[in-house]
Amino acid sequence: MGQKSVALFATCLVDLFYPQVGEATVRLLRRLGLTVTYPTDQTCCGQPLFNNGFHGEAASIARRTIALLEPAECIVVPSGSCACMLKKEYLHLFQDDPEMHQRAAGLGRKIYELSDFLVRVLGREDVGARFTGTATYHPSCHLLRGLGIADAPTRLLQRVQGLTLHELPAAENCCGFGGSFAVKFPEVSNAILQEKIRNIRATGADILVANDCGCLMHMGGGIRRTPQPIRTMHLAEILAGDGTANERQ
């Protein structure tokens, strides 16, 4: 694939809490020869409203988002959760509106989660990344179950020079975040989180990698409240590494 323009849908958590993930995504895509645009009027994709049953309000956001992103040739999302919302759940919002359903389907065909875009669209597993450390990878639920993306992230991580990847026990288990689930059911969420943290520590890795900032926020918060914190990093930050900036904590 030659030079191509992609639009970045950054997500709320990147915008508000993890801007370095958005910056890393742009650096990575530009390094691979792509032109990256950023539709500046983008907002939340509407997933929190959708998940809590406010489908009318979520549909209003979806209409606006579809209109905003429709002109783009393809849209890259550094989040399995938001990519799943844009690609699949928008269809459910408009199942009784044929015109909007068709537009949502058209948009969905142009939506790609970052690792899927790199491996399946660009055909790249080695993206020229260098990052020294020992890492383990947690697949988010929406990425793994919602989008069916299982091995693209690990294939990319395995080709990062200087990085040793350790398998995470019970990797497919949820981290306990689940958006508002962690707020509604904090005791259950924390129990799931503690099991995940024990499995992370069992790997001996010093870096925890995931593709969703919600998972990283949840697991990172739990890890920081324990002795010997482990770094939490988004896949984009690792893949954007050139061997000179591994100092982020």
N, C-alpha and C positions, 0 to 999 in steps of 0.2 A: 504493500500500500504506500502511495506517495504522499506528498504534502496534502494535508487536510485540515479543515477548520472544525473545531469542536467547541461547543458551548459548555461551560461549567455550571452545574446546579450545585451550589456549595452546601446547602442544608443549614438549618437554624443553629445547630450546635457548633458547626464550624464557624459560622458568622459571629456567634456570641461568645464562645468559649475556646474554640480551637482554631484560631485564624492561621496558625502555622501549618495546619493540615491543608487548608485551601492553597496556601502559598507553595507548599511542597508539591501538591497536585499540578499546579501550573508549571512549576520548574520542571517536573518530570515530563509532562506532555510536550513542553517546548523543546526539551532536550531530545525528544524523539522526533522532532521535526514538524510538530503540529502548531497551528495557530490557534490560540485559545481566546475565546470571547467570554464575556461575563454579562449576561442580561441583568442590568442594575436594578430593575424593579422586582426581582424575584423575592418571594416571601416564604413562609412555611408552606410545605406541600399539603398540609391539612390532615396529616396522619393522626395527631393527638385528638382532633375533633372526630375523625372517622372511628377511631378505636373506642371512643367513649359514647358512641351512638348519635352524635350530632351530625347526621349525614347531610342535612340541608345546608348547614354552615360549611361543611367540608366541600360540598359540591360547588358552593360559591367561590371558594378558594381554587378549586380545581379548574373551573371555567377560566378564571383569570390566569392561572399558571399555564394552561393549555394555549391560550392566546399569546402569552409571552414567549413560550418556547417553540411554538409551531414553525417559525421561520428558520430555526437552526437545522443544520444538516444532520448532526447527531449531538446528543447531550450526554456528558459524562458526570456521574454522581459518585463521590467518595463515600458511599454509604449503602449497604445492602437494604437497610430499612426504608430509606426514602426512595431508593430506586424501585423497590417493590411496590411502594405506594403509587408512584407515578406510572409504573408499567402495568400493574395488575389491579390495584384497588380502584383506580379511576374508572375502570370498566364497570365495576360493581355500582359505583355511584350513579352511573348513567345508563343502567340496564333498561330503564323505561323511557329513555330519550334517544331515539335512533341516531339523530344528527350528532349529538354530543358523544354518544358511544363510538361512532365512527371516528370522530376527531380524537377521542381518547386513545383508540386503538392505533391510529396513525402516529400519535405522539409516542405511545408505548414501544413501537417498533424502532424508535430512534433513541430510546433510553438505554444506557449501559452503565452498570456498576463498574468502577475503575478497573478492578482486576480482570473482569470479564472482557472489558474493552481491550486491555493490553494483550491478553492471551488469544482471545477468539477473533477479534476484529483486526488488530495490528499483527497478530501472529508472532508476538514477542514474549519470550520468557526471560531472556537475558536483556535487561534494559540498561546495562552499563552501570549498575549500582555497586558501590563499595561501602560497607559498613561493618566495623569491627565489633563483635559481641556474640553472645549466646542468646538465642531467642526461642520462644515458644509461641504458637499461634492459636488463637481462639476464634472459631467461626461463629459469627452472629446467627441468631435463629432465622431472621428474615433472609439473610444471604444464603444460608444453607437450605432451609426448608421452603422459603417463599420463592426464591429465584433458582434454586437447584444448583448453585455455584459451590462446588465442593473442593476442587483441587487447584483452581487457578491461583489463589493466593500462595499456597505452599510451593507450587511450581516456580513462581516468581521469587519467593524467598530463598529457595534452594540455589538460585543462580546469582545471589548477591555475594560478591567477593568479600571474604573476611567474616561472613556471618555463619555461625553454626546453628542449625535448627534442630531443636529437640521436640519430639512428639508429646503433645499434651494428653494425659490420661482422660478418658471420657470427654474428649474435646467437643463432641456434639451436644453435650448438655448445656442448657441455658445458664447464663451468668446470674440470672435473677433480676435483671433490670426490667425489661418489658415495658418501658415507658411508665405510664401511670400505675402499672401493676406494683412497682416498688413503693409507691405512695399509698396505694389502697391496702396492700398486704405486706407491710414492712417486715413482720416476723418471718413469713414464708420466704420473702425475697432475700432476707439476710441469711437464712439457713442455706438457701441455694448458693448464695455468694460465698459463704464460708467453705463449702465443699469445693467450689471452683478454685478458691485461693489455695486450699490444701493441695489440689492437683497441680496448680501452677508452680508452687514451691517444690513439689516432688520432681519436677523436670530439672531443677538446678539452673534454669535459665536466669539471666539477669535482665532480660527485656521481654515484656509481654506485648505481642502484636495482635491487633484486630483491625477490621475494616469499618467499624461503626463507632462513632464518638460516644454514643450513649452507653455502649458496653464498656468502653475505655473509662468513661467517667465513673460508672458504677464500680467496676473492678478496681480502678485506681484509687477511689475513695476508700474502699475496704482495705486495700494493700497498704496505703499510707498510715492507717491506724494500727499497723502491726510492726514488729521489729523488722529490720532489714528490708526496707522498701525495694520493690522491683520497678524499673522504669516501665511505663506504659506508652506505647507509640502506635500511631496509625501506620498502616501498610505504606501509605504514600510517603511518609517521612523516611522510612527505611529505603524505599526505592528511589527517592530523590537524592539519597546520600552519595557523596563523591569521595568519601574517605577523609574529609577535612573538617566535618562538623558533627562529631559523635558525642558531643558533650552535654546535650540536652538531658535534663533530669526529669 
